[in-house]
């Protein structure tokens, strides 16, 4: 049986398929941060081995994994920019995901890209993904073949599978909106086919919003404040931060921060044109909850179709699409063999 796996290296979080057992698809994730080191340091510290892996990259290593925050230097930046797939950090994150899959050979690996870079970067990403990878601790993983897709397409496949409407969607127009860490992506499709001129992404993700609030907090308290994760949690839970042991409300900063959502949605509307044609509007991504209000205001007559575990919607869809492709190819091979015997 062919082994299919999927990886979605996002600007903020790397998602991957850990295990597949029949219809059960188990996902995993870690922060998209890679710490450069000259040797394998994952065993250092009084607490024993942290849940990371030191991926060899030439004579050096990049440490990645679920416990990466324990290894980071105080000042770190995440991946950014359209050339992010050419960086050693990106390759280390991809290989780290391969490490955590615990397989030696992958027949088809499905990987994703932001919509804005898809056409220009997909061939480069496929080339990067294919071949033998040293993934750390003496292990290697062979990727026989890779397939690159636009990230939000995975969410459409996931939605169709969860709702059992794959045949129906094949004859419909859909809009998939993916609110990510650094980018706001949208994909227009006819069936499962990407309408590239009606699909794009802008650098207006959750991170932009969090940085605006952090900047305003810093001005207010007279000290640099960089705890973006705490701001993110406060926004999602609609509760104050805790600063100096006391509650600190961020409500007064929300209107300024929400201009990011307005800009992102405005860019999408100007590019997709009329919205009446869409039979389905699927909302996904880790920032979907925060942007939802503004997307609904822009598309008041549409029902927003939300997915369980939106963080994993894309990578789960990658997996399903890859499995479908392998099964279809196997079916064609079987037909060809029958024809040859006649």
RABEL-V819972 format. One record per helix or strand of 3 or more residues. SS is the DSSP state (~ for helix, > for strand). FROM is the first residue (numbers start at 1). LEN is the number of residues. If there is no record, write none. Layout:
SS,FROM,LEN
SS,FROM,LEN
This chain:
>,4,6
>,13,9
>,24,8
>,35,3
>,53,5
>,60,5
~,68,3
~,84,3
~,88,14
>,108,6
~,115,15
>,131,6
>,139,5
>,146,5
~,151,13
~,166,4
>,173,7
>,184,7
~,196,3
>,200,3
~,206,16
~,228,10
>,241,3
>,246,3
~,251,7
~,259,14
>,280,5
~,288,11
>,304,3
~,310,32
